[in-house]
Amino acid sequence: MEDMMKDRTEQLVDYIMKKCLWQFHSRSWDREKQNEGILTKTMQLLCDEPVDIINPTDKVYWVDAVCLADAFKSRYPWLLTMDKPEIKLLMQGLKDRMDYLTITGSLNAELTDPHY
């Protein structure tokens, strides 16, 4: 089960890395906020939960989340067979992996440059 979840997480990571421009913000705090905002809203959409779109930033994340959720559902039919707790676990693993790849594990020095 763990290997299957890891494989599925990597499939979603691969999609984001190839198709989503939002991962390329130039500051680590922007990446942290976007990963949290977009991936949380994507999880809520996939689990049919209410999504807060109170402020303009939430609306931007929501638009990206709608596109991402639609793409995931159409490209990965196995996602439609998962129950809500499994989807939440998958999406947390995806967020953790994206945080590592785009923030904590990134060698991009611009992310931590205080003058940028």
MDTraj code that builds the backbone (N, CA, C; nanometers):
import mdtraj as md
import numpy as np

residues = "MET GLU ASP MET MET LYS ASP ARG THR GLU GLN LEU VAL ASP TYR ILE MET LYS LYS CYS LEU TRP GLN PHE HIS SER ARG SER TRP ASP ARG GLU LYS GLN ASN GLU GLY ILE LEU THR LYS THR MET GLN LEU LEU CYS ASP GLU PRO VAL ASP ILE ILE ASN PRO THR ASP LYS VAL TYR TRP VAL ASP ALA VAL CYS LEU ALA ASP ALA PHE LYS SER ARG TYR PRO TRP LEU LEU THR MET ASP LYS PRO GLU ILE LYS LEU LEU MET GLN GLY LEU LYS ASP ARG MET ASP TYR LEU THR ILE THR GLY SER LEU ASN ALA GLU LEU THR ASP PRO HIS TYR".split()
xyz = np.array([
    [0.0819, -0.1196, 0.0000],
    [0.0000, 0.0000, 0.0000],
    [0.0866, 0.1263, 0.0000],
    [0.1928, 0.1246, 0.0820],
    [0.2807, 0.2404, 0.0899],
    [0.3496, 0.2666, -0.0440],
    [0.3953, 0.1600, -0.1111],
    [0.4594, 0.1752, -0.2413],
    [0.3613, 0.2307, -0.3442],
    [0.2353, 0.1857, -0.3379],
    [0.1351, 0.2346, -0.4315],
    [0.1092, 0.3836, -0.4082],
    [0.1008, 0.4257, -0.2819],
    [0.0765, 0.5668, -0.2505],
    [0.1949, 0.6510, -0.2964],
    [0.3157, 0.6013, -0.2770],
    [0.4357, 0.6737, -0.3208],
    [0.4376, 0.6876, -0.4732],
    [0.4033, 0.5805, -0.5430],
    [0.3977, 0.5844, -0.6889],
    [0.2921, 0.6847, -0.7367],
    [0.1769, 0.6845, -0.6737],
    [0.0705, 0.7776, -0.7121],
    [0.1107, 0.9221, -0.6828],
    [0.1749, 0.9432, -0.5701],
    [0.2244, 1.0775, -0.5371],
    [0.3203, 1.1255, -0.6450],
    [0.4129, 1.0393, -0.6857],
    [0.5103, 1.0774, -0.7878],
    [0.4446, 1.1054, -0.9230],
    [0.3365, 1.0368, -0.9546],
    [0.2640, 1.0663, -1.0783],
    [0.2066, 1.2078, -1.0744],
    [0.1523, 1.2468, -0.9588],
    [0.0969, 1.3819, -0.9449],
    [0.2084, 1.4865, -0.9450],
    [0.3191, 1.4563, -0.8792],
    [0.4356, 1.5464, -0.8810],
    [0.4823, 1.5670, -1.0248],
    [0.4931, 1.4575, -1.0992],
    [0.5378, 1.4655, -1.2379],
    [0.4467, 1.5570, -1.3196],
    [0.3165, 1.5448, -1.3005],
    [0.2230, 1.6314, -1.3730],
    [0.2493, 1.7787, -1.3380],
    [0.2582, 1.8091, -1.2098],
    [0.2795, 1.9485, -1.1667],
    [0.4112, 2.0020, -1.2214],
    [0.5167, 1.9225, -1.2124],
    [0.6482, 1.9693, -1.2571],
    [0.6518, 1.9964, -1.4073],
    [0.5721, 1.9249, -1.4827],
    [0.5721, 1.9427, -1.6282],
    [0.4685, 2.0422, -1.6782],
    [0.3609, 2.0624, -1.6040],
    [0.2480, 2.1391, -1.6580],
    [0.2113, 2.2659, -1.5825],
    [0.2622, 2.2860, -1.4632],
    [0.2160, 2.3976, -1.3795],
    [0.3259, 2.5015, -1.3585],
    [0.3005, 2.6215, -1.4023],
    [0.3992, 2.7285, -1.3876],
    [0.4039, 2.7866, -1.2473],
    [0.2977, 2.7661, -1.1695],
    [0.2939, 2.8271, -1.0369],
    [0.4042, 2.7772, -0.9443],
    [0.4680, 2.6689, -0.9761],
    [0.5738, 2.6159, -0.8896],
    [0.7028, 2.6983, -0.8960],
    [0.7104, 2.7946, -0.9877],
    [0.8365, 2.8643, -1.0131],
    [0.8479, 3.0030, -0.9499],
    [0.7695, 3.0327, -0.8469],
    [0.7881, 3.1605, -0.7774],
    [0.9330, 3.1718, -0.7326],
    [0.9820, 3.2953, -0.7229],
    [1.1246, 3.3149, -0.6978],
    [1.1612, 3.3279, -0.5502],
    [1.0644, 3.3242, -0.4602],
    [1.0957, 3.3337, -0.3175],
    [1.0347, 3.2147, -0.2446],
    [1.1047, 3.1684, -0.1450],
    [1.0585, 3.0489, -0.0735],
    [0.9240, 3.0716, -0.0054],
    [0.9026, 3.1910, 0.0510],
    [0.7753, 3.2148, 0.1185],
    [0.6590, 3.2153, 0.0196],
    [0.6814, 3.2602, -0.1039],
    [0.5772, 3.2525, -0.2064],
    [0.5451, 3.1068, -0.2389],
    [0.6484, 3.0272, -0.2495],
    [0.6286, 2.8854, -0.2810],
    [0.5553, 2.8136, -0.1679],
    [0.5910, 2.8467, -0.0438],
    [0.5229, 2.7853, 0.0704],
    [0.3736, 2.8177, 0.0682],
    [0.3412, 2.9453, 0.0476],
    [0.2016, 2.9882, 0.0464],
    [0.1248, 2.9274, -0.0699],
    [0.1869, 2.9228, -0.1867],
    [0.1170, 2.8691, -0.3037],
    [0.0973, 2.7191, -0.2900],
    [0.1981, 2.6446, -0.2447],
    [0.1826, 2.5007, -0.2273],
    [0.0693, 2.4719, -0.1297],
    [0.0684, 2.5424, -0.0185],
    [-0.0370, 2.5239, 0.0808],
    [-0.1731, 2.5611, 0.0228],
    [-0.1821, 2.6775, -0.0385],
    [-0.3095, 2.7253, -0.0901],
    [-0.3653, 2.6409, -0.2031],
    [-0.2856, 2.6148, -0.3029],
    [-0.3325, 2.5405, -0.4205],
    [-0.3594, 2.3945, -0.3868],
    [-0.2670, 2.3310, -0.3169],
    [-0.2838, 2.1883, -0.2910],
    [-0.3918, 2.1606, -0.1866],
    [-0.4090, 2.2502, -0.0898],
    [-0.5194, 2.2341, 0.0054],
    [-0.6531, 2.2485, -0.0657],
    [-0.6650, 2.3488, -0.1505],
    [-0.7900, 2.3688, -0.2239],
    [-0.8157, 2.2545, -0.3227],
    [-0.7101, 2.2023, -0.3819],
    [-0.7252, 2.0868, -0.4710],
    [-0.7788, 1.9679, -0.3931],
    [-0.7241, 1.9437, -0.2752],
    [-0.7714, 1.8350, -0.1901],
    [-0.9182, 1.8557, -0.1538],
    [-0.9555, 1.9773, -0.1186],
    [-1.0948, 2.0052, -0.0828],
    [-1.1882, 1.9779, -0.2015],
    [-1.1466, 2.0181, -0.3194],
    [-1.2281, 1.9924, -0.4386],
    [-1.2406, 1.8432, -0.4659],
    [-1.1307, 1.7711, -0.4546],
    [-1.1327, 1.6268, -0.4797],
    [-1.2181, 1.5526, -0.3765],
    [-1.2288, 1.6089, -0.2568],
    [-1.3071, 1.5463, -0.1497],
    [-1.4468, 1.6059, -0.1369],
    [-1.4853, 1.6896, -0.2319],
    [-1.6172, 1.7545, -0.2300],
    [-1.6424, 1.8322, -0.1009],
    [-1.5405, 1.9001, -0.0532],
    [-1.5513, 1.9837, 0.0658],
    [-1.5634, 2.1302, 0.0246],
    [-1.6178, 2.2145, 0.1102],
    [-1.6259, 2.3575, 0.0777],
    [-1.4861, 2.4185, 0.0672],
    [-1.4716, 2.5139, -0.0233],
    [-1.3443, 2.5816, -0.0460],
    [-1.3620, 2.7302, -0.0165],
    [-1.2791, 2.7839, 0.0721],
    [-1.2852, 2.9264, 0.1041],
    [-1.2205, 3.0076, -0.0072],
    [-1.2944, 3.1029, -0.0585],
    [-1.2387, 3.1973, -0.1573],
    [-1.2778, 3.3388, -0.1137],
    [-1.2323, 3.3732, 0.0060],
    [-1.2689, 3.4991, 0.0700],
    [-1.1931, 3.6179, 0.0123],
    [-1.0662, 3.6020, -0.0142],
    [-0.9853, 3.7146, -0.0601],
    [-0.9275, 3.6868, -0.1993],
    [-0.8690, 3.7872, -0.2621],
    [-0.8155, 3.7679, -0.3979],
    [-0.7112, 3.6565, -0.4090],
    [-0.6263, 3.6400, -0.3098],
    [-0.5259, 3.5340, -0.3146],
    [-0.5929, 3.3973, -0.3143],
    [-0.6941, 3.3814, -0.2302],
    [-0.7695, 3.2551, -0.2288],
    [-0.8310, 3.2264, -0.3648],
    [-0.8795, 3.3295, -0.4315],
    [-0.9412, 3.3118, -0.5633],
    [-0.8385, 3.2650, -0.6663],
    [-0.7196, 3.3198, -0.6594],
    [-0.6124, 3.2781, -0.7515],
    [-0.5770, 3.1322, -0.7263],
    [-0.5594, 3.0960, -0.6004],
    [-0.5280, 2.9568, -0.5674],
    [-0.6416, 2.8640, -0.6089],
    [-0.7671, 2.9086, -0.5897],
    [-0.8835, 2.8287, -0.6254],
    [-0.8861, 2.7983, -0.7754],
    [-0.8563, 2.8988, -0.8579],
    [-0.8545, 2.8764, -1.0035],
    [-0.7520, 2.7701, -1.0393],
    [-0.6322, 2.7813, -0.9846],
    [-0.5298, 2.6795, -1.0097],
    [-0.5733, 2.5433, -0.9565],
    [-0.6388, 2.5420, -0.8410],
    [-0.6846, 2.4162, -0.7811],
    [-0.7920, 2.3496, -0.8664],
    [-0.8828, 2.4281, -0.9215],
    [-0.9873, 2.3721, -1.0086],
    [-0.9228, 2.3055, -1.1304],
    [-0.8294, 2.3749, -1.1919],
    [-0.7597, 2.3184, -1.3085],
    [-0.6837, 2.1920, -1.2707],
    [-0.6169, 2.1949, -1.1561],
    [-0.5379, 2.0798, -1.1121],
    [-0.6283, 1.9610, -1.0783],
    [-0.7353, 1.9848, -1.0059],
    [-0.8283, 1.8765, -0.9704],
    [-0.8886, 1.8144, -1.0961],
    [-0.9289, 1.8976, -1.1911],
    [-0.9847, 1.8460, -1.3168],
    [-0.8820, 1.7615, -1.3919],
    [-0.7595, 1.8104, -1.3983],
    [-0.6535, 1.7363, -1.4680],
    [-0.6248, 1.6041, -1.3984],
    [-0.6164, 1.6066, -1.2664],
    [-0.5903, 1.4833, -1.1925],
    [-0.7008, 1.3815, -1.2162],
    [-0.8270, 1.4250, -1.2097],
    [-0.9391, 1.3317, -1.2281],
    [-0.9424, 1.2739, -1.3691],
    [-0.9075, 1.3546, -1.4680],
    [-0.9139, 1.3051, -1.6060],
    [-0.7940, 1.2189, -1.6436],
    [-0.6782, 1.2442, -1.5848],
    [-0.5572, 1.1712, -1.6224],
    [-0.5279, 1.0493, -1.5347],
    [-0.5804, 1.0494, -1.4146],
    [-0.5485, 0.9430, -1.3191],
    [-0.6775, 0.8788, -1.2684],
    [-0.7326, 0.7847, -1.3443],
    [-0.8605, 0.7236, -1.3075],
    [-0.8579, 0.6538, -1.1711],
    [-0.7414, 0.6134, -1.1262],
    [-0.7309, 0.5504, -0.9946],
    [-0.7724, 0.6465, -0.8835],
    [-0.7612, 0.7762, -0.9079],
    [-0.7992, 0.8749, -0.8075],
    [-0.9484, 0.8653, -0.7743],
    [-1.0296, 0.8333, -0.8749],
    [-1.1737, 0.8235, -0.8557],
    [-1.2143, 0.7007, -0.7753],
    [-1.1211, 0.6072, -0.7546],
    [-1.1501, 0.4865, -0.6766],
    [-1.1105, 0.5026, -0.5304],
    [-1.0472, 0.6135, -0.4975],
    [-0.9984, 0.6353, -0.3609],
    [-1.1069, 0.6994, -0.2752],
    [-1.1071, 0.6648, -0.1453],
    [-1.2006, 0.7319, -0.0549],
    [-1.1360, 0.8610, -0.0024],
    [-1.2156, 0.9416, 0.0654],
    [-1.1683, 1.0734, 0.1090],
    [-1.0464, 1.0684, 0.2001],
    [-1.0414, 0.9794, 0.2993],
    [-0.9188, 0.9737, 0.3808],
    [-0.7935, 0.9395, 0.2989],
    [-0.8082, 0.8520, 0.2009],
    [-0.6946, 0.8171, 0.1149],
    [-0.6525, 0.9368, 0.0300],
    [-0.7495, 1.0119, -0.0218],
    [-0.7184, 1.1309, -0.1022],
    [-0.6456, 1.2333, -0.0164],
    [-0.6912, 1.2511, 0.1064],
    [-0.6253, 1.3469, 0.1966],
    [-0.4817, 1.3051, 0.2261],
    [-0.4614, 1.1769, 0.2473],
    [-0.3267, 1.1256, 0.2706],
    [-0.2392, 1.1460, 0.1467],
    [-0.2938, 1.1151, 0.0307],
    [-0.2222, 1.1349, -0.0957],
    [-0.1850, 1.2814, -0.1147],
    [-0.2792, 1.3707, -0.0916],
    [-0.2539, 1.5126, -0.1133],
    [-0.1551, 1.5688, -0.0114],
    [-0.1550, 1.5171, 0.1111],
    [-0.0543, 1.5598, 0.2083],
    [0.0833, 1.5137, 0.1641],
    [0.0916, 1.3913, 0.1142],
    [0.2183, 1.3419, 0.0611],
    [0.2647, 1.4242, -0.0582],
    [0.1703, 1.4648, -0.1422],
    [0.2031, 1.5492, -0.2570],
    [0.2558, 1.6842, -0.2106],
    [0.1891, 1.7452, -0.1134],
    [0.2346, 1.8745, -0.0624],
    [0.3741, 1.8628, -0.0003],
    [0.3943, 1.7584, 0.0795],
    [0.5260, 1.7381, 0.1415],
    [0.6342, 1.7233, 0.0349],
    [0.6047, 1.6475, -0.0678],
    [0.7029, 1.6242, -0.1758],
    [0.7281, 1.7530, -0.2534],
    [0.6223, 1.8277, -0.2842],
    [0.6387, 1.9542, -0.3567],
    [0.7168, 2.0554, -0.2720],
    [0.6890, 2.0594, -0.1415],
    [0.7650, 2.1491, -0.0535],
    [0.9133, 2.1135, -0.0573],
    [0.9431, 1.9851, -0.0539],
    [1.0831, 1.9438, -0.0591],
    [1.1461, 1.9813, -0.1934],
    [1.0800, 1.9466, -0.3021],
    [1.1386, 1.9699, -0.4344],
    [1.1510, 2.1183, -0.4686],
    [1.0553, 2.1975, -0.4262],
    [1.0548, 2.3383, -0.4676],
    [1.1084, 2.4347, -0.3623],
    [1.1250, 2.3869, -0.2376],
    [1.1699, 2.4781, -0.1318],
    [1.2907, 2.4215, -0.0571],
    [1.2663, 2.3256, 0.0309],
    [1.3729, 2.2812, 0.1213],
    [1.4839, 2.2047, 0.0518],
    [1.4528, 2.1329, -0.0546],
    [1.5552, 2.0583, -0.1261],
    [1.6097, 2.1292, -0.2483],
    [1.5559, 2.2483, -0.2753],
    [1.5975, 2.3226, -0.3941],
    [1.7357, 2.3842, -0.3749],
    [1.8142, 2.3830, -0.4815],
    [1.9466, 2.4455, -0.4790],
    [1.9433, 2.5883, -0.5335],
    [1.8251, 2.6386, -0.5629],
    [1.8079, 2.7727, -0.6167],
    [1.8391, 2.8754, -0.5077],
    [1.9512, 2.9439, -0.5212],
    [1.9945, 3.0412, -0.4201],
    [1.9043, 3.1636, -0.4139],
    [1.8292, 3.1925, -0.5185],
    [1.7373, 3.3065, -0.5165],
    [1.6301, 3.2908, -0.4087],
    [1.5957, 3.1671, -0.3775],
    [1.4889, 3.1428, -0.2796],
    [1.5206, 3.2011, -0.1435],
    [1.6483, 3.2069, -0.1084],
    [1.6870, 3.2546, 0.0243],
    [1.7618, 3.3875, 0.0207],
    [1.7711, 3.4498, -0.0945],
    [1.8394, 3.5786, -0.1071],
    [1.7505, 3.6884, -0.0461],
    [1.7958, 3.7523, 0.0619],
    [1.7119, 3.8537, 0.1284],
    [1.6918, 3.9805, 0.0446],
    [1.7712, 3.9991, -0.0584],
    [1.7613, 4.1195, -0.1416],
    [1.6795, 4.0980, -0.2673],
    [1.6233, 3.9799, -0.2833],
    [1.5491, 3.9505, -0.4042],
    [1.4018, 3.9671, -0.3857],
])
top = md.Topology()
chain = top.add_chain()
for i, resn in enumerate(residues, 1):
    res = top.add_residue(resn, chain, resSeq=i)
    for name in ("N", "CA", "C"):
        top.add_atom(name, md.element.get_by_symbol(name[0]), res)
traj = md.Trajectory(xyz[None], top)
